[in-house]
């Protein structure tokens, strides 16, 4: 059956490109890519090459084989029967083959096991190194913690000792301050003047309340600073006597004077000091340490409770043991 007109000799497909060569001898068509071994593109071929091109069949040199002897037909050979192998031989062969396969399998298993085992050993070595490092760090931290614990215990002991010392010093300081205030007397609401003579004013106050006082009994006399700068009240006068007895004598005389007064206008005021103008009351409170204020409040509450329960005499008997309570009872 002849090939179609457009069929190519090199491959069974219709030509779909223009890169086709036509043999000059047999006029058969070939794809350039199918028959060419050159790297020269089809577009770079010359017209002379295309016109004189020969296909592989026509380009093959032809030889005269008229003197080649004709080989005769082969003679039939006698077929030799094949004898079967004994069962033991077959079993031996199979065992040898299975032994070889098993040996290869064992070798592969050993190599894989060795590789996996080495990998596991390497990982265990890394874990061991990490545990060793963590153990060293733990021992270091434990040692530092032990040192810090001992230091903390020492500091706690010192802190307890210091607290005890501070508490003792506070008590002593409170006692010293109370003793230093034992001879002090505060006089409030005394008018201020530029050229005032406070010792003379104090002596006039003592003379008013019938208390003998000389200037040598006054150790120090001055006005205190205002707690509230916006207050219009005069600054208080602080008087320090030479001993607490004189201070108690003056305070008792003031309390007695105020008790004998018929009304508030007759109590100790500025007119008794020889000051002209409006009358302003003069207050003479006791001067205590700030920590004694709570004791004074306690004494006042205790006296009120004892008075309501047992009477004023029993209250005085209960509170007479403390100097602060005695002073508060007299003040009340």
ABEGO torsion letter per residue (X at the ends): XBBBAABBAABBBBBABABBBBBAAAGBBBBAAAABABABBAAABBAAAAAABBBAAAABBBBBAAABBBBBBBBBBBBBBBBBBBAAAAAAAAAAAAAAAAAAAAAAAAAAAAAAAAAAAAAAAAAAAAAAAAAAAAAAAAAAAAAAAAAAAAAAAAAAAAAAAAAAAAAAAAAAAAAAAAABBBBBGBBBBAABBAAAAAAAAAAAAGBBBBAAABABBBBBBBABAABABBBBBBBBBABAAAAAAAAAAAAAAAAABABAAABBBAAAAGBBEBBBBBBBBBBBBAAAAAAAAAAAAAAAAAAAAAEAAAAAAAAAABAAAAAAAAAX
